[in-house]
Amino acid sequence: MGGIGASGIILLVLIALLLFGPNKLPELGKAFGRTLREFKKGANDLLDDTKPASRVDVSPEQPELQKSERRLPE
């Protein structure tokens, strides 16, 4: 249930050869290689964490009031 197999790959190559012709296939291969290389480069750039994450202080500015000191606004 997994994979195309050798006969499937041969069939795909023959269909591509018929659709694009023998002169166009090398150009398509180069373009696909460049695209794949750029994708890998972008993915590696996202995964590299060379900069430390900056932290933001989210503590409240005023000290929290005791439960007995809390009141509803009048």
N, C-alpha and C positions, 0 to 999 in steps of 0.2 A: 503494500500500500504506500510505499514511499519512493519518490524519485521518478525521474523520467526514463532513465535507462539509455543505453547506447543507441538503440533504434530510434528513440524519440529525439535524441540530439541530432542524429543524422538527418532525420526528417525536417527538423527545424532549420538546419543549415541549408538543405536543398530548397526549402521554401524561401528563405532569405536570399539565396542565390538567384532564384527565379524572379523575386520581387525587385531587388535592387541591382542585380547584374554584377559581374565579376569586378568591374572597375570601381564601383561605389562601396563595396564591402570593406576594403582596407580603411577608407575614410571614416566609415561608420564605426569601425573598431577603434580607431584612434580617438574619435569623439567620445565614445563610451569609456575608454580608458581615462581620458582627461576628466570626465564627469565623475567617475568613481574615485579618482585621486583627490579631486576637490572635496568630495563628500567625506572621505576619510580624514582629510586635513581639518575640515570643519568640525567633525566629530571629536577628533583628538584635541582641538583647541577648546572645545566645550568641557572636556573631561579633565584637562590640565588645570589644577588650582594652584597656580604659582603665587597669586596674591592672597594674603590672609583675608578672611571675611571681616568686614568692618562691623563693629557692634554699635548698636544704637541704644542709648539709655532711655528706657521707657518707664522709669520710676516716677511716681507722682511728685509734683513740685511741692505740694503741701503735705505735711505729715498726716497720716490717716487718723481720724478722730476715733476716740474710744466709743464703744457702742452706746454708753450712757450720754455722751456729748452730742450724738447725732440728733438733728431735728429736721423736720420738714420746713420748707420755706413758708413764711407767713404771707 
